[in-house]
Structures are given as structure tokens and as C-alpha cells.
Amino acid sequence: MDSLFITVAPNGARKTKKDHPNLPISPQELAAEAFDCQEAGAAMIHLHVRDENDGHTLDVGRYRAAIDAIKSRCGDGILIQATTEAVGIYDADEQMAMVRELCPPSASVAIKELVPEGGEAAAKDFFHEMVERGVLLQYILYSDEDVRRFQTLRDKGVVPNSASLLLYVLGRYTAGQISDPKDLVPFLNVTDAKDQWAVCAFGEQEHMAAGAAVAMGGHVRVGFENNFMTKDKSLARSNADLVRQVADVARALGRPIGGAQQLRSLHI
């Protein structure tokens, strides 16, 4: 089977140390967590940064501080992905402006947020510019309908006409944001075979959803952004615990675990 790429999402936009005392927020905490997750098998870190009140921000200076800290600790051992998540604060123009200024190694972009109806021309310029500048984009999709719209946008040239890296978010709009591994099926029914896809899931079934993705040839994103519990329903001590679980599944299935350099070299 193709190599498995594990991404860690260590903190998200909304959670604080009140939710988990080991939630990493500062650049130094994020760097330490990135190193531990890299050692556990993660190829990429999905990075959120916070303002002085631990609130969500897309501040470029704060991103650069966190990225510098992670690179200082990890070198090129983990690929850094900046989120563009709006959280009801930022519009599409502000999200794209951040990525243009920061020019991170990778960025996650939600089609629902960056390509509102009527925003196709601006999104097209942005997506193509990022590809030309070497930013690895991961397109976030929340439903099979989202997947179909993404494919239509690609057919129209809004999204570059090549294989893409996708993230399927399971259960985002369910009651309590509780994911179920079966939520993956509608996505796979409309997946284009040329694309690389990954899964993230909310709640205590995160590990089961991750295991399903590993077995079915997809990739995985796990971490405190979506879940604090290990497979035995105990509180994870760190994000590395969640990464390690997925790596164990891959080894049990005989699937090799890919690293950051291999992920960077994907032709997408």
C-alpha cells in the first residue's frame, strides 16, 4: 500500500488549557509537541496560533514565531501547515492575504470559506498563485456535496487541474459534532481516484475513523483540536499518544508510514 501520512492538529482554534492542561499554545509548547509527534510518526503539523488572550488569530507575526520555534526544534522533520480557518472572524480576502504574506510550507483551505458564491475569480488567482509559489494546499471538505463542488471548481479551472490533497471532515454538522466511521462512505463514493485524501473526526470515535482511513488507503489527521481521548476512552497525555495509536494501526496492517520529505514531494 502507499505510504500513510499522519497529520497532528494539536490545539485548534477554540480549546484552552481549561479543556486539557497539556494543550500546546505558545511557540515553545508547539515546538515541543511537534517534535514528540514527529517522533511518534507525524509527517505534518496543522498549526493554529493564538492572540494574547488565547483567542484564534491569523496574525502573521505570531505564525512566524511559532514556525521558527518548530523549525528550530524539528528542522525539516515535520511539514508545517498553517490553517486559514475563519472562526467567524475573518473573511476570504483576509484569509488569502495571510497566506500570501506568510507563504508557509503548506496551508489548509476550506472550500466553503474561501470560495463563496461569486468569489470564484479571486479564489482562482489565489490557488494558482500558491501552487506557483510552492505552497502545498490541502482542501477541506465537509460533505459529499462539498466534494462534488470541489470537482466542479477544478473542472472550471478555479482549482488547479491536477491531483489534489483533500481533508474529509466527518460529522462537522451532526448533533454535538460526533463523528462515526461510516460518515466516510459518502465521501468515498464521489472521490476522484487521482486525489490523495485524509480524514479527521470529532470525539471518542476519532481513532476508529482513523483506522478505517488507514485500511482504505487514505491518510489521517488526529489531535487535541478534535479529540482528547485514546482508543480505550482514557484521557490522552499528549497529542503524540493519538499519533502513536494511528502509527500502530498502520504497522499492524503492513502499511508504511511516510515522513515530511515524502509528503513534500507529492506531485499535487
N, C-alpha and C positions, 0 to 999 in steps of 0.2 A: 504494500500500500504506500501511497505518497506520504511524505513526512507530515507530522502533526505540528501545527504552530499553536502554542498556548499564549494567550494574552492575559495579563493581570490588570484588573481595574481596581486599584487599591483603596480608593476613597469616595469617588463620585462627587456630586455637586451639593448634596444636602446633608449628609450624615456628619456627625461630630463625635468627639471623644465621649460624649454622654451616651452615644449608641454603642461604642466599643472603645475601651481605654487605649487600645493599640492602633487605632485608626491613624494612619500617617497623613500629616497635613503640611508640616514645614518642609523646606527643601532637604534638610538633613534627614528627616524621617522618611521622606520619599526615596532618597538615595539609598538608605539602609534597607528599606523594604524592596526596592528594585534589585539590589544585589542578592538578597535572600531568595527572591522569586526567580531570578536568573539561575541561581544555583539549583533551585528545585525543578527547573525545566521551562521557565517562561522565555519566550523569544521577544515579546513586546510588552511595554507598559503603556496603558491607556491613562493619560495624565490629566488630572484636574488640579487647578491651583485655587487658592482661597485668598480673600482680602483680609484686612486687619481684624475683621470680626468673624473670620472663618466662613464667610459667605462666598458663594460662587462668583468667580470673575474670569474674564478673558484678558486680563491685563498682560500685555506682552512682557513688561519688565519682570513680573512675577513668574511667568513662564520661563524666561531666560534664566532666572535664578535657580529654579527647580531643575531645568535641563542641565545647567552647568554642574550642579551638585551630583546629579545622576551620572553624568559622563565622567566626572572626577572619580566616582566610586566604581563604576562599572565599565568604563572605557567604551568599546564598541560591542560589549557583550549582550546588550539588550537594546532593541529598537524603541525609540521614544515616539509615542503618538499623542499629539495634542487634541483634546476634544474641542469641538466648536459648539457644544450644547448651549441652547438659548436660555433655558430655565425661566422663560417668561421675561427675561431682562433684555436680551439682545435681538435685533432683527437680522435678516440675512446679510444686508450690507455690512453691518458691524462684524458679524461672524467671518465673512470673507476677508474683510480688511485686516482682522487679527492674523489670519493665516498668511496673507500676503506679506505683512510686516515681519512676522516671526519666521516664516519659511522653515517649519520643523521637518524632521526626517519623515514623519507621517502625520496625517490628520484624519479624524473621523468626521464624516459629514452626513447629517440626516437629510435625506431627500425631501421629507415633509417640511423641513425648516428652511433649507437653502434653495429649494425650487418651488416657491408658492406659485399659484396660477398667475401668469403674467410675468413671472420672474425668470423665464427660461433663458432669455438672451444674456442677462447678467451672470447666471449660473454657468452657461456655456463658456463664456470668456474665462471665468474663474477656474472651472475644472480643467480646461485645456492648458491654461497658464500653469497650473500646479503640476500637471504631468510634465510639461516642458521644463519646469524648474526642479524636477526630480523628487517631488513630494509624493509619497505613497499614500493615496487616498483609500479609505475604507468607507463604503457607502452603507449607512444604517437604514434598515428596512424593518417595518413593524408588522407587516401582514403580507399575504399573497397578493393582495391588491397593490400594495407598495412595490412588490417585485415586478408586477406587470407594468406599472407606471415607469419604473426604472428602465425596463427593457424598451418601452416606447420612447423614452427620452434618449436612450442610446441609439435607437433606430433613426431618430431625427437629428443625431449629431450633437445634442446638448451634452451628453456624457460621451467621452472619447470612445470610439468604436473599437474596443479591444476587450480582452478578458479583464474582469474586474474582481476586486476583493470586497466581499459583501459581509455584513453582520446581520443576522436574523435575530431579532429581539422577541423572545417568547413571552406572551402573557402581559404585554405592556398595558393593554386596555381591559384586562379582566378585573373582576372584583378583588380588591386587595393586592393587585399585581402579583398573583400567584401563578407561576408557570407550571406547565405539565409537559413531559417529553413528547406527548402526542401532538402538541402545538406545532411541532416541526413539520409534520406531514404536509399541510397545505403549502408551505414554502417550497418543499422539495418537489411537489407536483408541478411547479412552474419554473423551477431553476433551470437556467441555461447551462449545459454541461461544460462550457468553456470557463465558467466563473469559479473562483475559489470562494467558499462560503464558511462562515463561522457562526456559532450560536452563543448567545448569552441568555440567562434565565434568572428569574427572581425567586427568592425564597428557598425553602429547605429541599426542593427538588432540583436545585441547580446542578448537583453532581450527577443525578440521573439523566438530565438533559445533556450534560456534557458528555457522559458516557455514550449516549445514543449518537451524538455527533461524531465522536471518535470512531465508533463502529461503522458509521455510514460514510466515512471519508471526508467529513467536514473538519473544521478547526473549532477552537474553543476560547471563550473569554470568561474568566471567573474572577471573583474577588469581592471585597467588602462593599463595593458600590451596590451590589445586588443581593448579597447573602453573607451571613456571619457563621453559618452552621456547617459542620463537617458531615460526612455521609452517615455517621452514627448519631446525628442530631445533637452533638455536643458543640459548645462554642469554640470556634477556631481561635487559636492563639494569634495567628498572623495570616496574612494573605498567602504566604508560602505554603501553609498547610493545605489550602484549597488547590494551589497549583500542583503540589506533590500528589494529591489524590488523582488528578487527571493524568499525570505522567505515569502513575502506577497502572491505570487502566490501559494506557497505550502500550506499555510493556507487556501486560497480560495478553493483549490482542496481537502482539508482534508488530506493532506499528512504530516506526522510528519517530523520534522527537526532533523537530527541526529547530535550528538556532537563528539568531538575529541575522547573521550574514546570509544565510539561505533565504530567509524571508525578504531581505532587501533585494535579492537577485531575481525574485519572481518577475516574469515578463507580463506585468499588468500595469 
